[in-house]
Amino acid sequence: MIHHAITHRNVLCGGLIYAALGAFQIAHAAFVEPEPPPGFSRTTEGFHYRGQWIDTSARSTAHLTVSGKRIPIPVDMHMGPNAAKTAARFIFRHPLMIPASILAPLIIDRFIYDGQNWVELAPSQQTFPISDGFLWGHNNPAKTTPVFNNSRSACDYWVSRAIPGEIPNQYIGATCGRQIIEDTLTSDQFRLVFNGQEVWTYSVARRGPSNCAAGWHITPQGCLQTIPPNQTIITEQSFVDRLAPSIPLALVPNLLPDNLPIPVQFPVLNPEPYSIVPVYPAPLPRSRALLVPLSDPLPIPHSNPQQWRQPLLRISPSPTLTQPFRVSIAQFERVTASAAGINQPILEDSLTTDPANPTPVSNFCIENPNVLACAPVPEFDIPEEELTTRTEIIDYQPEHFMSGGSCPRIVTASIGGQTITIWDTPQYCQFISSYFRPVLLAIAAFTSMMIVAGGFRSV
């Protein structure tokens, strides 16, 4: 009788071990690439987006197909720092396509398009005398030429060519200094400076009205009201490098056609809400995980109080340089004390705690509610009159003890057009049948032999 009890105990322990090992469900994380938002493109120069912009950012939607269901994933895109260079390059190549009201503040006094080339404007380094509205010459009427458009120019010319008699010999080489008399009807007088001292007075006479208006510049090209800046034909790269730093990023969408992609930074999936206080430039928002329900909540057997579990799919952003929209997906179960679960995709950090406050359950029992080790302990002090009985006829069909049986099939799901393995049950089943099963049979055989040997010894 004792040996039979030991045998039953061994068989029960073996069954518990197999049940525990065979019931493990291991969820695998997988990486997939959702369908990018319309208008998003990737080139050797980086990421670009064509769409509607608000200030310096745009919001669109990527899509991931999970078991035939199309799941939307919000995406934020922010302009890249080279967006201004894209606008400057477009202006250089299409100078007549930009509205003058938008373009003028950017290029006025800096660049001009002459119909064929972009020209860079720079302040002139030359200085020219300014006309006072009259012609001036030597104070001797016999010397009629040359004449000048202002009195100082006439003074400088004739003093530099002075002969003895007009200026004392010892002062030859003096220059025209300050003007001491200004009489536009007859003559203007200047004090001559020699060795730093004023030594003589020299006069120049008016010879009539000038053809150059007062205040205009006297240049070799004629009288000009303003001195034109230096003009140099500029290359595209120089134009972009000089203009781009002055273009605000918020102005870029107004400078480019709607169908032209704009450079963007790394796209942000499932972004956090915008800050209430606007910050410019706005920092990139934080990415968050998205939870997708795979079915309605299911009741957990033998739970008291009653609890419910719902299989969910966690979609977490996991981008790379070559796959900016890549996400990792993993299945898990959420246990609550309410039958009301999640019925649409929701951001994980916006998921509130279950108001019913369910009783904590170990992770093993949550993932394996049907395992014998997680079953509640039954109550045996039930009154006999409340017990119900039922008679069942059991028909046992013998089977070969050494038969191999079969392993469950792989549990898969179709996500993003790809078949993803959720539970690779054959892998663990094969491990159990190939390695654990022979060991278990050997132990059982050895235990049986010891039991039989002990029985013979007791006879």
C-alpha positions in Angstrom: 0.0 0.0 0.0 2.9 2.3 0.8 4.5 1.6 -2.5 1.3 2.4 -4.4 1.2 5.8 -2.6 4.7 6.6 -3.6 4.0 5.7 -7.2 0.9 8.0 -7.2 3.0 10.8 -5.8 5.7 10.4 -8.4 3.1 10.4 -11.2 1.4 13.5 -9.8 4.7 15.4 -9.5 5.6 14.5 -13.1 2.2 15.6 -14.3 2.6 18.9 -12.5 6.0 19.5 -14.0 4.8 18.7 -17.5 1.7 20.9 -17.0 3.9 23.8 -15.9 6.4 23.5 -18.7 3.9 22.9 -21.4 1.6 25.8 -20.4 4.3 28.5 -20.7 3.4 31.1 -23.3 6.4 33.2 -24.4 5.5 36.4 -26.3 8.1 37.5 -28.9 8.6 41.1 -29.8 8.9 41.8 -33.5 9.9 44.8 -35.6 7.8 46.1 -38.5 7.7 49.2 -40.6 4.3 50.9 -40.9 3.1 52.6 -44.1 4.6 56.1 -44.1 2.3 59.1 -44.2 1.4 60.4 -47.6 3.8 63.1 -48.8 6.8 61.7 -46.8 9.9 60.8 -48.7 13.5 59.9 -48.0 16.5 60.9 -50.2 20.3 60.9 -49.8 19.9 64.4 -48.4 17.6 63.3 -45.6 13.8 63.2 -44.8 11.3 65.4 -46.6 7.5 66.1 -46.2 5.0 67.7 -48.6 1.7 68.7 -46.9 0.0 71.3 -44.7 2.2 73.2 -42.2 1.4 75.0 -39.0 4.3 77.3 -38.2 7.3 75.0 -38.4 5.6 71.6 -37.8 3.2 69.3 -39.6 1.0 66.4 -38.3 0.1 63.3 -40.4 -0.7 59.6 -39.9 1.2 56.4 -40.6 -0.7 53.1 -40.8 0.0 49.6 -39.6 -2.1 46.6 -40.6 -2.7 44.2 -37.8 -4.6 41.0 -38.6 -6.4 42.7 -41.5 -7.2 45.8 -39.4 -5.7 49.2 -40.4 -4.3 50.9 -37.3 -3.6 54.7 -37.6 -0.4 56.0 -35.9 -0.1 59.8 -35.4 3.2 61.3 -36.7 4.7 64.7 -36.0 7.2 66.2 -38.4 9.3 69.3 -37.7 11.2 71.4 -40.3 14.9 70.7 -40.5 17.5 73.5 -40.2 18.3 73.2 -43.9 14.7 74.0 -44.9 15.8 77.7 -45.3 18.5 76.6 -47.7 15.8 74.8 -49.8 13.8 78.0 -49.9 16.8 80.1 -50.9 17.7 77.6 -53.6 14.2 77.8 -55.0 14.3 81.6 -55.1 17.6 81.6 -57.0 16.2 79.2 -59.6 12.7 80.7 -59.9 13.0 84.4 -59.1 9.7 85.3 -60.8 7.6 82.8 -59.0 7.8 84.3 -55.5 5.3 87.1 -54.6 7.1 90.4 -54.4 5.4 91.3 -51.1 7.1 88.2 -49.5 10.4 88.3 -51.3 11.2 92.1 -51.1 12.0 92.2 -47.3 14.5 89.3 -47.8 16.5 90.7 -50.7 16.0 94.4 -50.7 19.4 96.3 -50.6 21.2 92.9 -50.9 20.3 91.2 -54.2 18.7 92.2 -57.4 17.7 90.1 -60.4 18.6 91.8 -63.7 16.5 89.5 -65.9 19.4 87.1 -66.5 21.5 86.8 -63.3 21.3 87.4 -59.6 23.5 90.3 -58.7 24.9 91.0 -55.2 24.8 94.6 -54.1 27.6 96.0 -51.9 28.3 99.6 -50.7 30.5 101.6 -53.1 34.0 102.3 -51.8 34.5 105.3 -54.1 33.8 108.9 -53.1 32.9 111.7 -55.5 32.6 115.5 -55.1 29.1 116.9 -54.6 27.8 119.7 -56.8 26.7 123.0 -55.2 24.7 123.9 -58.3 27.2 126.3 -60.0 30.3 126.1 -62.2 33.6 127.5 -60.7 36.9 128.5 -62.2 40.0 130.8 -61.8 39.4 134.2 -60.4 41.1 135.7 -63.5 38.4 136.0 -66.1 41.0 135.4 -68.8 41.4 131.8 -67.6 38.1 130.3 -68.6 39.0 126.7 -68.5 38.8 124.3 -66.8 35.6 124.8 -64.7 34.2 122.6 -61.9 30.8 121.8 -60.3 31.9 123.1 -56.9 34.2 125.8 -55.5 36.5 123.5 -53.5 37.3 121.4 -56.5 38.2 124.6 -58.4 40.4 125.8 -55.5 42.2 122.4 -55.3 42.9 122.5 -59.0 44.2 126.0 -59.4 46.2 126.1 -56.2 48.0 122.9 -57.2 49.1 124.7 -60.4 49.8 128.1 -58.8 52.6 130.3 -60.3 54.6 133.0 -58.5 52.7 136.1 -58.2 49.4 134.5 -57.4 50.8 132.8 -54.3 54.0 133.9 -52.6 56.9 131.7 -53.6 57.5 130.5 -50.0 53.9 129.1 -49.9 54.0 127.2 -53.2 52.7 123.7 -52.3 50.0 124.9 -49.9 46.5 123.3 -50.0 43.0 124.6 -49.8 41.7 124.6 -46.2 38.6 126.0 -44.6 36.2 128.1 -46.6 35.9 131.5 -45.1 33.6 133.4 -47.5 30.7 131.9 -49.4 29.3 134.3 -51.9 27.5 132.4 -54.7 27.0 135.6 -56.6 30.7 136.3 -57.1 33.4 134.1 -55.5 34.3 131.8 -52.7 37.4 132.2 -50.6 39.5 129.6 -48.8 42.4 129.7 -46.4 45.5 128.0 -47.7 47.3 125.7 -45.3 51.1 125.3 -45.4 53.1 123.2 -43.0 49.9 122.9 -40.8 49.3 126.7 -40.6 46.9 129.0 -42.5 49.1 131.3 -44.5 47.1 132.8 -47.4 43.6 133.5 -48.8 42.7 132.2 -52.2 39.5 132.9 -54.2 37.7 131.1 -57.0 35.0 132.7 -59.1 31.6 131.5 -60.1 31.2 131.0 -63.9 27.5 130.3 -64.2 24.9 127.6 -63.3 25.9 124.0 -63.3 24.3 121.2 -65.3 24.6 119.1 -62.1 21.9 119.8 -59.4 23.0 120.8 -56.0 23.7 117.8 -53.8 24.3 115.4 -56.7 27.4 113.4 -57.0 29.9 114.3 -59.8 31.1 111.1 -61.3 32.9 110.1 -64.5 29.6 108.7 -65.7 27.9 112.1 -65.1 25.9 113.6 -62.3 24.2 111.0 -60.1 21.8 111.6 -57.3 23.0 108.5 -55.4 26.1 106.4 -55.8 25.2 103.0 -57.1 26.5 100.0 -55.1 29.1 97.7 -56.4 27.3 94.9 -58.4 28.7 91.4 -58.7 27.1 88.4 -60.4 26.6 85.8 -57.7 26.7 82.0 -57.9 23.8 79.8 -56.6 25.8 78.4 -53.7 26.9 81.9 -52.6 23.4 83.2 -52.9 22.0 80.3 -50.8 24.7 80.7 -48.1 24.1 84.5 -47.8 20.3 84.5 -48.0 19.3 81.3 -46.0 20.4 82.6 -42.5 17.9 85.5 -42.9 14.9 83.3 -43.8 12.7 82.4 -40.8 11.6 78.8 -40.9 8.0 79.8 -40.4 8.2 81.7 -43.7 9.5 78.7 -45.7 6.0 77.2 -46.6 5.0 80.6 -48.1 8.1 80.7 -50.3 7.7 77.2 -51.8 4.9 75.7 -53.9 2.6 73.3 -52.1 3.9 70.3 -54.1 7.6 70.9 -53.1 8.8 68.7 -50.2 10.4 70.5 -47.3 13.3 69.0 -45.3 12.2 67.6 -41.9 13.9 66.2 -38.8 13.4 62.6 -37.6 9.6 61.9 -37.6 8.0 61.4 -34.1 5.5 58.6 -33.7 2.6 58.8 -31.2 3.8 62.3 -30.1 2.9 63.8 -26.7 0.6 66.9 -26.8 2.0 70.3 -27.7 3.0 72.6 -24.9 0.4 75.2 -24.0 3.0 77.9 -24.0 4.5 78.2 -27.6 8.2 78.0 -27.8 10.1 78.9 -30.9 11.7 76.9 -32.3 9.5 74.2 -30.7 11.4 71.2 -29.3 10.7 67.7 -30.6 7.9 66.0 -28.7 8.4 62.7 -26.9 7.3 59.4 -28.6 4.9 57.1 -26.7 3.7 53.5 -27.0 0.3 52.7 -28.6 -2.0 49.9 -27.2 -4.2 48.1 -29.7 -7.0 45.7 -28.4 -6.9 42.2 -30.1 -10.2 41.1 -28.6 -12.8 41.9 -26.0 -12.1 41.2 -22.3 -12.4 37.6 -21.3 -13.3 36.4 -17.8 -10.6 34.7 -15.8 -11.8 31.3 -14.5 -11.9 30.7 -10.7 -11.0 34.4 -10.0 -12.7 35.8 -6.8 -13.7 38.6 -7.1 -14.2 38.1 -10.8 -11.4 39.4 -13.0 -11.1 39.9 -16.7 -8.2 39.7 -19.0 -7.9 41.4 -22.4 -5.1 40.6 -25.0 -3.4 43.8 -26.2 -0.7 44.7 -28.7 1.9 47.2 -27.6 3.3 49.2 -30.5 6.4 51.0 -29.4 8.4 53.4 -31.7 11.9 51.9 -32.4 13.2 53.9 -35.4 16.5 53.6 -37.1 18.3 55.8 -39.6 17.1 53.5 -42.5 13.7 52.8 -41.0 12.4 56.0 -39.4 8.9 54.6 -38.8 10.0 51.2 -37.4 8.0 50.0 -34.4 8.4 47.0 -32.1 5.2 45.0 -31.4 4.6 42.7 -28.4 1.4 41.0 -27.1 0.5 41.1 -23.4 -2.6 40.8 -21.3 -4.3 43.5 -19.1 -6.2 42.2 -16.1 -9.0 44.3 -14.6 -12.0 43.8 -12.4 -14.3 45.2 -15.0 -15.7 43.7 -18.2 -15.3 47.1 -19.9 -12.0 47.0 -21.7 -10.3 49.0 -24.5 -12.3 49.1 -27.7 -9.9 51.3 -29.8 -6.2 52.1 -30.0 -5.0 54.2 -27.1 -1.7 55.7 -26.0 -0.3 53.7 -23.1 0.5 56.6 -20.8 -3.1 57.9 -21.2 -4.5 54.6 -20.0 -6.0 55.1 -16.5 -5.9 52.6 -13.7 -8.9 50.3 -13.5 -11.4 52.0 -11.1 -12.4 48.6 -9.7 -8.9 48.1 -8.2 -8.5 44.4 -9.0 -6.8 42.0 -6.7 -3.1 41.6 -7.6 -2.3 38.5 -9.6 1.2 37.1 -10.2 2.5 37.5 -13.7 2.7 33.8 -14.2 -0.9 33.2 -13.3 -2.0 36.2 -15.5 -0.2 34.7 -18.5 -1.2 31.1 -17.6 -4.7 31.2 -15.9 -5.4 27.5 -16.7 -2.3 26.0 -15.1 -3.0 23.7 -12.2 -0.7 25.6 -9.9 -2.8 28.8 -10.3 -6.2 27.2 -9.5 -7.8 28.4 -6.3 -7.9 26.0 -3.3 -11.4 24.5 -3.0 -13.5 24.7 0.1 -14.2 21.3 1.6 -16.5 22.3 4.5 -19.6 22.4 2.2 -22.7 20.8 3.8 -23.4 17.4 2.4 -27.0 18.3 1.5 -25.7 21.0 -0.9 -23.5 18.6 -2.8 -24.8 17.4 -6.2 -23.7 14.2 -7.8 -23.7 13.0 -11.3 -22.9 9.6 -12.8 -20.7 9.5 -15.9 -19.6 6.5 -18.0 -16.0 6.9 -19.2 -14.8 4.9 -22.2 -11.0 4.7 -22.2 -9.3 3.9 -25.5 -5.9 2.5 -24.9 -3.0 4.2 -26.7 0.6 3.3 -27.2 2.7 4.4 -24.3 5.7 5.2 -26.5 3.8 7.1 -29.2 5.3 10.5 -30.1 2.1 12.6 -30.3 2.2 16.0 -32.0 3.0 19.6 -31.1 0.6 22.5 -31.4 1.0 24.7 -34.4 2.7 28.1 -34.4 0.6 31.0 -33.2 1.0 33.8 -35.8 -0.5 37.2 -36.7 -0.5 39.2 -39.9 1.0 42.7 -39.1 1.9 45.3 -41.7 1.6 42.7 -44.5 4.0 40.4 -42.7 3.3 37.2 -40.8 4.8 37.6 -37.3 5.3 34.7 -34.9 3.6 35.5 -31.6 4.2 32.1 -29.9 6.6 29.5 -31.3 5.0 26.6 -29.5 6.6 23.9 -31.7 10.1 25.1 -30.6 9.4 24.6 -26.9 7.3 21.5 -27.6 10.2 20.0 -29.6 12.6 20.8 -26.7 10.4 19.1 -24.3 9.8 16.0 -26.5 13.4 15.7 -27.6 15.2 16.4 -24.3 12.9 16.4 -21.3 10.6 13.5 -22.3 13.5 10.9 -22.6 14.8 12.0 -19.2 11.4 11.8 -17.7 10.8 8.3 -19.1 14.2 7.2 -17.8 13.4 8.5 -14.3 10.0 6.9 -14.4 11.5 3.6 -15.5 14.1 3.7 -12.8 11.5 4.6 -10.2 9.3 1.7 -11.4 12.3 -0.7 -11.2 13.0 0.4 -7.7 9.4 0.0 -6.7 9.3 -3.5 -8.2 12.6 -4.4 -6.6 11.3 -3.2 -3.2 8.2 -5.3 -3.7 10.3 -8.5 -4.3 12.4 -7.8 -1.3 9.2 -7.5 0.9 7.9 -10.9 -0.2 
